[in-house]
Amino acid sequence: MPRSYKHLFFDLDHTLWDFDRNSEETLKTLYNEYELESRGVSDFGAMYKSFNTHNDRLWERYRNGYIKREELRWKRMWHMLLEFKVADTALAHEISTAFLEILPTQKLLVPHAKEVLDYCKGRYEIHLITNGFETTQRLKLQYSGISRYFSQLITSEKSNSMKPHADIFEYALKAANAVAEDSIMIGDAIDIDILGAINAGWDTVYYNPHKLSHKRKPTYEITHLEELMKIF
């Protein structure tokens, strides 16, 4: 028989807030504003793909403690531009600053995110656990119109820890006045959200829209967010 949950802990980026589409829209704006085509960045699609590659790689280095926050932020732009032989440190810093100003104001959510939150609100206490930064994540919630759904926003910055490390999950339970037995983590990153929560003794829902293969054993696995309404 499944557990009866009281607290739902969601990841934010890629799970509720559509990081891919929002970052693409932001980069399109910057591509035009900075006239990057005339500087040698001939193809926006290739630039966006490069950004994702370097963003993912540098986030992994940041999670593992190899680089600091500021290095992550500007170096993803630096490496992206370098792929087009644009070796301009000042430009990388400028684009990084502009990206961080525009990105959190984007409003696109993952399909059915609002519907699911409406369904869960009142039935459960709803919280967020995110490796993102405090101010940025709060702005995303505000601009996308979903901040009212959440009782607690647990960020890596506030908790001084990061998924998948156990400390952030322990911090989240204390912040929400919850226990692991009545809590469940919903996220899209199998080795970050799901493995971290499993190791902390929580039940999990792996949101796997791309049907990626894996060897983990989440409590539930879904490909569309609306499937949560059948679980809860």
N, C-alpha and C positions, 0 to 999 in steps of 0.2 A: 504493500500500500504506500503511495507517495506521501512524502512529508507534507504537513500543513505549514505553509510559509507565512511569515508576518512581514518580512523585509525583503524587498527586491533591490539588488544593487546592479545598476547598469554601467557598462562602459559608455563613453560618449562618442568619440571619433570612430567612424566606420560602423558603429552599432546603431546610434540614433541620429547623430549629426553626420551628414554625408561629406566626409572629408575630401573624397576624390573629386566630386563635382564642384564643391566649394573652392578647393584649391585650384582646380582647372579654370574656373571663372576668374579667380583672382589673378592667376598668371597670365590669362588672356589680356586682362586690363593692363597689366604691367608690360607685357610684350608690345602692346600698342603705344602706351605712354612713353616708354623709354626707346621706342623706335628700334627695337632689337634686331629687326630684319636688316636694317641698314648698317648695323654693327657687325653683321656676320652670322647672326642666328637665323638661318634661312628657313627653318621649318618649326612651326609652333608645336606640332604633334611630337616631334623628336625632342624638343626642349622639355615638354611636359613629362615625357617618359623618363628623361634624364633626371629631372627633379625628383620624381618618385623613387628612382633607384638610389640616389644619393641621400634623400630624406630618410628612407628606410634604413640604410646602412649607418648613417650617423646617429639616428635614434637608438639603434642597437648599441653603438659605442657609448652613447650618453647613459643608457640604462645600466651598462656594465661599469660605469664610472671612469671611462677613459678620457672623456672630454667634458667640458663645462657647457652650460646652457647657451652662452653667447657664441661659442664656437660652433655648436650645432646649427644655430640660426643662420649665421652668415656663410658658413662653409658649404652648406647645401647649395646655396646660390653660386658660390665661387666655383665649385666642382661642375655644376650644371653649365656655367658659361665657358669653363675651360674645354669642355667637350666640343665647343664650336670655335676653339682657339681664341676666345676672348679672355685675355689675362688681365683683368681690370679689378683690382681689390676694392677700390672706391665704389665702383658700380655695383659690385656684389653686396657691399654694405648698404648702399642706397636701396637696392631692390629688396634686401632682407627687411629693412625698416618699413618700407611701403607695404610689403607682403603682410607683415604682422599688424599693420594698421587696418588693412582692407579685409583680410581673411575672416576675422571674428564677426564682421558685420554681415557676412553671407548667411542666407536663411534656409538653404536646401537641407531637408531632412531625408533620411532613408525612408523608402516607401512604407507606409502604414505606421510610422513611428508615433505620430500624434494620436491615431486611432487606438493604438495599444496603450499609450499613456492615459488616455481618457478612460479606457476600460479598467486599467489597474488602479487609478486614483480613487481613493475611498475604500478600496478592498484591501490595499496593502500600504505600508510605508515605503516610499520609493526614494532611492538614493543614487548617487553617482560615485564611481571610483575611477579616476582618470589619471594617467601619467602626464597629462597636459599641465600647463601653467595656470595658476590661480586666476589672474586677471583675464587672460585670453579665454579660458573656459567659461568664466562668468559672462563675458561679452557674447560668446556664442549662444549661450542659453537665453540671454536677454533678447538678442536680435532675432533668433529663430522662434521666439515666443513660447519656450517650454520651461522656463525657470520655475514657474509656479508649481510644477509637478513634484519637485524634489525637496525632501526634508533636509538632507545633508549632501554637500558637495565635498568629497574627499579627493584632494589633489596630491600629487607627489610633492609639490612644494609645501603644502600645509602639513602633511604627515611626515615629511622628511624621509620618505621611503618611496619605492616604486614597485608596481606589479612587475614580475611575479613574486617579489619578496614577501615573506609572511607578515612583516611589520605593518604594511599598509592595510592588510586585511584585519589585523588586530586593532589598528587605529580606527578603522571603519566601524567595527563592532562597538567600540567604546563610544564613538561619536553618535551612533544611532541608538545607543542603549539596547543593543541586540545581542543575541548569541548565535553561534554558528548553526545550531540545530534548526533555527527558524529563519535562516537566511539563504539566499541563492544569488549567484553571480551570473549575469547575462553579458556575454561579450563575443567579439569576433576573432580575437587573437588566441589561438589554441595554446601556445606556449607562454603566453603572458597573462591573459584574463583567466583562462580555464585551468591551466596547470597550477597557477598561483593559488586559485581558490580551492582546487582539489587538495593541494598540499596543506592548506589552512583548515581542511576539514569541512568545507562547504559543499553543498550541491551546486550544480552548474548547468547553464544552458549555453551550448556552443552555437552561435549564429554563424552559419557557414554558407553564405549565399552562392559562393563559387564552387561548392561541393569539393573542397580540397581534401585529399586523402591524408589520414593521420593515424597515429597509434594510441592516442589518448582515449580515456573512457569518461566523457562527460555524462552527467545524469540524463540530459536531454540534448538532442541536436536538431536544429531547424535550418531551413533554407530561406524562409520568409518570416518577417517579424510577426505577421498576424497569427502564426502558429502558436505564439505565446498565449493567445486567448483560449486555446484548447488546453494548455498546460495549467494555466492559472484560473 
